[in-house]
Amino acid sequence: MVSMTTPSAPWRSHLSCFRRGIGVGYTRFMMIVRKVKEGGYILVTVAVLLFVLIGFMALAIDTGLLLGARTSSQRAADAAALAGAFTFVVNPKSVQPDTAILHARRTAMNNKVLGTSIEDAQVDVQVVDVAPDPRRVTVTITRSEPTFLAKILNVDTVATKVTGVAEVGRTSTGTKCMKPFFLPNTILSPKAPCDACASSPPELLVSGGEVTAFATGLFGQHIAIKGNDKATRLAPGQFYAINVTGPGGDPYRDAISGCLQDFFVCRNDYGTLSGNKVGPTKQGVKDLIGSPPDVYQSIGRYLRPDGTIHDMSKSLVIAPIWDVCNFVDPATGISFCPTGDFPSGGGTSLRIVGFALLFIDGISGGGDVTAELINVIACAPTPPTGVDEDGGTVLSLPLRLVRLP
């Protein structure tokens, strides 16, 4: 028997190879397609994330810039409000509220935000002056601040609005930088002190916790605040000096020329300083006003050596006002009035009922300390409680920023 084997057809082998080739090619093709799809997805994702990242960067950068701009605007508003309120202190004869508004606007416009000046149209000033409440100045600054990177998000500007509020009291609680001269409450009256007390109405600077019409009508008057002649002394050894630093001449001189940081409280009692102290007085006044000194033109107008006129001067000082009419010698229990007798020597206590704002001219030929009376600030009728001895007063009046709810 003959066995016969059928040989494999050649086409089958070729077909198998072809199929394997197609499979490998298809697999490679699908891998390429998958990579193309993955690459496109990554590009889209990166583009989206990059846009989001730029948005966050723009937000962070512009937020920082806007916060800086807002801070600058707030400082400008606060400074403007304080400048407006200060006009009630430094110049009692100024036309209000026009003067406060003018000074507030000027101060605001002298400031810059991100290198750009604040414009007049961006500033609003409101003044409230209704007794017995404190005088209040409110400054609002409204601006459109340019953005930096946020422009790519179609945000070109952001509106900002800030408000600064300052108020100044009508009566004093006390002061720093007080000069060691005391003024009798009757200093402006041509009458003898006790006669001025008995006048109707009394010819006083302060009465009943208020500045009198008699005093306001004489603002700007030239007066001698410390006499050098024995004929003008209050009593033997009493030349209108108050003891604020101790009995020595050097501390007394320094108190005139410098600024004492002690807080002198309204309606407290302070002792007198005995002796004329001619030398320390002259030296202290000379050091205070300088050479050449500022020159008084009128209230709120003081000529400086450089020819410019300002409403502030190194010659402006605060001095206490003594309650003449109600003074009683603590040692003897005897009243000053009606006899007008004052204890000789030092150590007698005087009660402060107010403060006088003075422009010191200098020392006269007779050795008197001369000045113009600029303003009078009364102490409240009752002694203050909880006085902030860190200050809080400017020229003896409370001046502060307030934050409204």
C-alpha positions as CSV (number, residue, x, y, z in Angstrom):
1,M,0.0,0.0,0.0
2,V,1.3,3.3,-0.8
3,S,0.8,6.2,1.7
4,M,0.2,9.6,0.1
5,T,0.6,13.0,2.0
6,T,-1.0,16.1,0.6
7,P,1.5,19.0,0.6
8,S,0.5,22.3,2.2
9,A,-0.7,24.8,-0.3
10,P,1.8,27.7,-0.6
11,W,-1.0,30.3,-0.6
12,R,-2.0,29.3,2.9
13,S,1.4,30.3,4.2
14,H,1.3,33.6,2.5
15,L,-2.2,34.3,3.8
16,S,-1.0,33.6,7.3
17,C,1.9,36.0,6.9
18,F,-0.4,38.6,5.4
19,R,-2.8,38.3,8.4
20,R,0.0,38.7,10.9
21,G,1.3,41.8,9.0
22,I,-2.1,43.4,9.0
23,G,-2.5,42.7,12.8
24,V,0.9,44.3,13.6
25,G,0.2,47.3,11.3
26,Y,-3.2,47.8,12.8
27,T,-1.8,47.7,16.3
28,R,0.8,50.2,15.4
29,F,-1.7,52.4,13.7
30,M,-4.0,52.3,16.8
31,M,-1.0,53.2,19.0
32,I,-0.3,56.2,16.8
33,V,-3.9,57.3,16.8
34,R,-4.0,56.9,20.6
35,K,-0.8,59.0,21.0
36,V,-2.3,61.7,18.7
37,K,-5.4,61.7,20.8
38,E,-3.5,61.9,24.1
39,G,-1.3,64.6,22.7
40,G,-4.3,66.7,21.7
41,Y,-5.9,66.2,25.1
42,I,-2.7,67.4,26.8
43,L,-2.4,70.4,24.6
44,V,-6.0,71.4,25.4
45,T,-5.5,70.8,29.1
46,V,-2.3,72.8,29.2
47,A,-4.0,75.6,27.4
48,V,-6.9,75.7,29.8
49,L,-4.7,75.5,32.9
50,L,-2.4,78.2,31.5
51,F,-5.4,80.5,31.0
52,V,-6.5,79.7,34.6
53,L,-3.0,80.3,35.9
54,I,-2.7,83.6,34.2
55,G,-6.1,84.5,35.6
56,F,-5.0,83.7,39.1
57,M,-1.7,85.6,38.5
58,A,-3.7,88.6,37.3
59,L,-6.0,88.4,40.3
60,A,-3.1,88.2,42.8
61,I,-1.0,91.0,41.2
62,D,-4.0,93.3,40.7
63,T,-5.4,92.5,44.1
64,G,-2.1,93.6,45.7
65,L,-1.9,96.7,43.6
66,L,-5.5,97.6,44.4
67,L,-5.0,97.0,48.1
68,G,-2.0,99.3,48.0
69,A,-4.0,101.9,46.1
70,R,-6.8,101.7,48.6
71,T,-4.4,102.1,51.5
72,S,-2.9,105.2,49.9
73,S,-6.4,106.6,49.3
74,Q,-7.3,105.9,52.9
75,R,-4.3,107.6,54.2
76,A,-5.1,110.6,52.0
77,A,-8.7,110.7,53.3
78,D,-7.6,110.5,56.9
79,A,-5.0,113.2,56.5
80,A,-7.5,115.5,54.7
81,A,-10.1,115.0,57.4
82,L,-7.6,115.9,60.2
83,A,-6.4,118.9,58.2
84,G,-10.0,120.1,57.9
85,A,-10.8,119.6,61.6
86,F,-7.5,121.3,62.6
87,T,-8.7,124.6,61.2
88,F,-11.3,124.8,64.0
89,V,-8.4,124.8,66.5
90,V,-5.7,127.0,64.9
91,N,-7.9,129.8,63.6
92,P,-11.0,130.6,65.5
93,K,-11.8,133.5,63.2
94,S,-11.8,131.5,60.0
95,V,-15.0,131.3,57.9
96,Q,-16.4,127.8,58.5
97,P,-17.2,125.4,57.0
98,D,-15.5,126.8,54.0
99,T,-12.0,126.9,55.5
100,A,-12.3,123.3,56.7
101,I,-13.5,122.1,53.3
102,L,-10.7,124.1,51.5
103,H,-7.9,122.7,53.7
104,A,-9.3,119.1,53.5
105,R,-9.5,119.3,49.6
106,R,-6.0,120.7,49.3
107,T,-4.5,118.0,51.6
108,A,-6.2,115.2,49.7
109,M,-5.1,116.6,46.3
110,N,-1.5,116.9,47.6
111,N,-1.4,113.1,47.9
112,K,-0.8,110.5,45.1
113,V,-2.1,107.0,44.6
114,L,0.1,104.7,42.5
115,G,1.9,107.8,41.3
116,T,-1.2,109.5,40.2
117,S,-2.5,112.7,41.9
118,I,-5.9,112.7,43.4
119,E,-8.2,115.0,41.5
120,D,-10.7,117.5,42.8
121,A,-13.7,115.7,41.4
122,Q,-12.7,112.6,43.3
123,V,-12.9,114.3,46.7
124,D,-16.1,115.0,48.6
125,V,-15.9,116.9,52.0
126,Q,-18.8,117.2,54.5
127,V,-18.6,119.2,57.7
128,V,-20.9,118.9,60.6
129,D,-20.7,121.7,63.2
130,V,-23.7,121.4,65.6
131,A,-23.1,122.2,69.3
132,P,-22.6,120.6,71.7
133,D,-21.3,117.7,69.6
134,P,-17.7,117.7,68.4
135,R,-17.1,119.3,65.0
136,R,-16.8,116.5,62.4
137,V,-15.1,116.5,59.0
138,T,-15.8,113.6,56.6
139,V,-13.7,113.1,53.5
140,T,-14.7,110.6,50.8
141,I,-12.3,109.7,48.0
142,T,-13.8,107.8,45.0
143,R,-11.4,106.6,42.3
144,S,-11.2,104.2,39.4
145,E,-7.9,102.3,39.7
146,P,-6.4,100.8,36.5
147,T,-5.6,97.1,36.5
148,F,-2.4,95.5,35.3
149,L,-2.8,91.9,34.1
150,A,-6.6,91.8,34.6
151,K,-6.9,93.6,31.3
152,I,-6.5,90.3,29.5
153,L,-9.8,89.3,31.3
154,N,-11.4,92.5,29.9
155,V,-11.2,94.2,33.4
156,D,-9.6,97.6,32.8
157,T,-10.5,99.5,36.0
158,V,-11.8,98.8,39.5
159,A,-13.7,101.4,41.5
160,T,-12.4,102.2,45.0
161,K,-14.1,104.3,47.7
162,V,-12.7,105.2,51.1
163,T,-13.8,107.5,53.9
164,G,-11.8,109.4,56.5
165,V,-13.6,111.0,59.5
166,A,-12.0,113.4,62.0
167,E,-13.5,115.2,64.9
168,V,-12.4,118.0,67.2
169,G,-13.8,118.6,70.6
170,R,-15.3,121.9,71.9
171,T,-13.7,121.8,75.3
172,S,-10.4,120.7,76.6
173,T,-9.4,117.7,78.8
174,G,-5.8,118.8,79.1
175,T,-2.6,119.3,77.1
176,K,1.0,118.5,76.6
177,C,3.7,121.1,75.7
178,M,2.2,123.6,78.2
179,K,4.4,126.7,78.9
180,P,5.2,127.7,82.5
181,F,3.2,131.0,82.4
182,F,-0.2,131.3,83.9
183,L,-2.8,133.8,82.7
184,P,-5.4,135.3,85.0
185,N,-8.9,134.7,83.7
186,T,-9.3,138.5,83.8
187,I,-6.2,139.3,81.8
188,L,-8.1,141.1,79.0
189,S,-10.1,143.3,81.3
190,P,-8.9,146.9,81.9
191,K,-10.5,146.6,85.4
192,A,-8.9,145.3,88.5
193,P,-9.2,141.5,88.7
194,C,-11.9,141.4,91.3
195,D,-13.9,144.1,89.6
196,A,-13.7,142.1,86.3
197,C,-15.1,139.1,88.2
198,A,-18.0,141.2,89.6
199,S,-18.9,142.8,86.3
200,S,-22.2,141.8,84.6
201,P,-21.4,139.9,82.5
202,P,-18.0,139.0,84.0
203,E,-15.1,140.2,81.9
204,L,-13.4,136.8,81.8
205,L,-11.8,134.5,79.2
206,V,-13.7,131.4,80.5
207,S,-17.0,131.3,82.4
208,G,-19.2,128.3,83.2
209,G,-17.1,126.0,81.1
210,E,-17.4,128.1,78.0
211,V,-15.4,130.7,76.2
212,T,-17.0,134.1,76.7
213,A,-18.1,136.5,74.0
214,F,-15.9,139.1,75.8
215,A,-12.9,136.9,75.0
216,T,-13.7,136.1,71.4
217,G,-14.2,139.7,70.7
218,L,-10.6,140.4,71.7
219,F,-8.8,137.6,69.9
220,G,-5.7,139.0,68.3
221,Q,-5.0,141.5,71.1
222,H,-1.4,142.2,72.1
223,I,-0.8,141.4,75.8
224,A,2.1,140.9,78.2
225,I,1.8,137.4,79.6
226,K,4.7,137.7,82.1
227,G,5.7,141.1,83.5
228,N,9.2,141.9,84.6
229,D,8.4,145.0,86.6
230,K,7.7,144.6,90.3
231,A,4.8,146.9,89.9
232,T,3.1,144.3,87.7
233,R,3.8,141.3,89.9
234,L,0.9,139.4,91.5
235,A,2.5,139.4,94.9
236,P,6.1,139.5,96.3
237,G,8.0,136.8,94.5
238,Q,5.0,136.0,92.2
239,F,5.6,136.8,88.5
240,Y,2.9,134.6,86.9
241,A,5.1,131.5,86.6
242,I,3.7,128.0,87.2
243,N,5.8,125.2,88.5
244,V,5.7,122.4,85.9
245,T,9.2,121.0,86.2
246,G,10.6,121.9,89.6
247,P,12.1,125.0,91.3
248,G,15.3,125.4,89.3
249,G,15.9,128.0,86.6
250,D,17.2,125.5,84.0
251,P,14.1,123.2,84.0
252,Y,12.0,126.4,83.8
253,R,14.0,127.6,80.8
254,D,13.7,124.3,79.1
255,A,10.0,124.2,79.7
256,I,9.7,127.5,77.7
257,S,11.9,126.5,74.8
258,G,10.9,122.8,74.5
259,C,7.8,120.6,74.7
260,L,7.0,119.1,78.0
261,Q,5.6,115.6,77.6
262,D,3.7,115.6,80.9
263,F,0.0,115.8,80.4
264,F,-1.6,118.7,82.3
265,V,-5.2,117.9,83.2
266,C,-8.1,120.4,83.1
267,R,-9.4,121.6,86.5
268,N,-6.3,120.2,88.3
269,D,-4.3,122.3,90.7
270,Y,-0.7,123.2,90.0
271,G,1.7,125.1,92.2
272,T,3.2,128.5,91.4
273,L,7.0,129.1,90.9
274,S,8.5,131.9,92.9
275,G,11.1,134.4,91.7
276,N,11.3,136.5,88.5
277,K,13.9,134.3,86.7
278,V,14.8,137.0,84.2
279,G,17.7,135.2,82.6
280,P,16.0,131.8,82.1
281,T,12.9,133.6,80.8
282,K,14.8,135.5,78.2
283,Q,16.9,132.5,77.1
284,G,13.9,130.2,76.9
285,V,11.9,132.6,74.8
286,K,14.9,133.3,72.5
287,D,15.4,129.5,72.0
288,L,11.7,129.0,71.4
289,I,11.1,131.6,68.7
290,G,14.5,131.5,67.1
291,S,16.4,134.2,65.3
292,P,15.0,135.6,63.1
293,P,11.6,134.7,64.5
294,D,8.3,134.3,62.7
295,V,6.3,137.5,62.5
296,Y,2.6,137.9,63.5
297,Q,0.5,139.2,60.6
298,S,-3.0,138.3,61.8
299,I,-4.7,135.2,63.3
300,G,-3.8,132.3,61.1
301,R,-1.2,134.2,59.1
302,Y,2.4,134.1,60.3
303,L,5.3,135.3,58.2
304,R,8.4,133.0,58.3
305,P,11.9,134.3,57.6
306,D,11.8,132.8,54.1
307,G,8.9,135.1,53.2
308,T,6.2,132.5,53.2
309,I,3.0,132.8,55.2
310,H,1.6,129.8,57.2
311,D,-1.2,129.1,59.7
312,M,1.3,127.3,62.0
313,S,4.4,128.7,63.7
314,K,7.0,127.6,66.3
315,S,5.9,130.8,68.2
316,L,2.4,129.3,68.8
317,V,2.2,128.0,72.4
318,I,-0.3,126.9,75.0
319,A,-0.5,128.5,78.5
320,P,-2.9,127.7,81.3
321,I,-5.7,130.1,82.5
322,W,-6.0,130.6,86.2
323,D,-9.4,130.8,87.9
324,V,-9.0,134.2,89.6
325,C,-12.5,134.7,90.8
326,N,-12.8,131.5,92.8
327,F,-9.3,131.3,94.1
328,V,-9.0,130.5,97.8
329,D,-5.6,130.5,99.6
330,P,-5.3,126.8,100.8
331,A,-3.1,127.9,103.7
332,T,-5.4,130.6,105.1
333,G,-8.7,129.9,103.6
334,I,-8.9,133.5,102.4
335,S,-10.4,134.3,99.0
336,F,-8.5,136.3,96.5
337,C,-11.5,138.5,95.9
338,P,-12.6,141.1,96.9
339,T,-9.3,142.3,98.3
340,G,-7.1,141.0,95.5
341,D,-4.4,139.7,97.9
342,F,-2.4,136.8,96.7
343,P,0.0,134.8,98.9
344,S,3.7,135.7,98.4
345,G,6.4,133.1,97.7
346,G,5.9,129.8,95.9
347,G,3.9,126.7,96.4
348,T,0.4,128.2,96.2
349,S,-1.8,126.0,94.0
350,L,-3.8,127.3,91.1
351,R,-6.7,125.7,89.3
352,I,-6.7,125.5,85.6
353,V,-10.0,126.4,83.9
354,G,-8.8,126.6,80.4
355,F,-5.9,127.2,78.0
356,A,-4.9,130.2,75.9
357,L,-3.3,129.8,72.4
358,L,-0.7,132.5,72.1
359,F,1.7,133.8,69.5
360,I,4.9,134.7,71.3
361,D,6.5,137.9,69.9
362,G,9.5,137.9,72.2
363,I,10.8,140.0,75.1
364,S,9.9,143.7,75.2
365,G,12.4,146.4,76.0
366,G,11.1,146.4,79.6
367,G,11.7,142.6,79.9
368,D,8.0,141.5,79.5
369,V,7.1,138.4,77.6
370,T,4.6,139.7,75.0
371,A,2.2,137.8,72.8
372,E,-1.0,137.9,70.8
373,L,-4.0,136.0,72.0
374,I,-5.0,133.7,69.2
375,N,-7.7,131.4,70.8
376,V,-9.1,130.4,74.2
377,I,-10.1,126.8,75.0
378,A,-12.3,126.2,78.0
379,C,-12.2,123.2,80.3
380,A,-15.5,121.4,80.7
381,P,-17.5,122.4,83.8
382,T,-16.7,119.1,85.5
383,P,-13.2,117.6,85.8
384,P,-12.5,115.0,83.1
385,T,-12.5,111.3,83.9
386,G,-10.5,108.6,82.2
387,V,-8.2,111.2,80.5
388,D,-5.9,109.7,78.0
389,E,-2.5,110.9,79.3
390,D,-0.8,109.7,76.1
391,G,-2.1,112.8,74.4
392,G,-4.9,112.8,71.9
393,T,-5.0,116.6,72.0
394,V,-3.7,119.2,69.6
395,L,-3.2,122.7,71.1
396,S,-5.2,121.4,74.1
397,L,-8.3,120.3,72.1
398,P,-9.1,116.6,71.5
399,L,-8.5,115.9,67.8
400,R,-8.8,112.3,66.5
401,L,-9.8,110.0,63.7
402,V,-13.0,108.1,64.2
403,R,-14.2,104.9,62.5
404,L,-18.0,105.0,61.9
405,P,-19.9,101.7,62.0
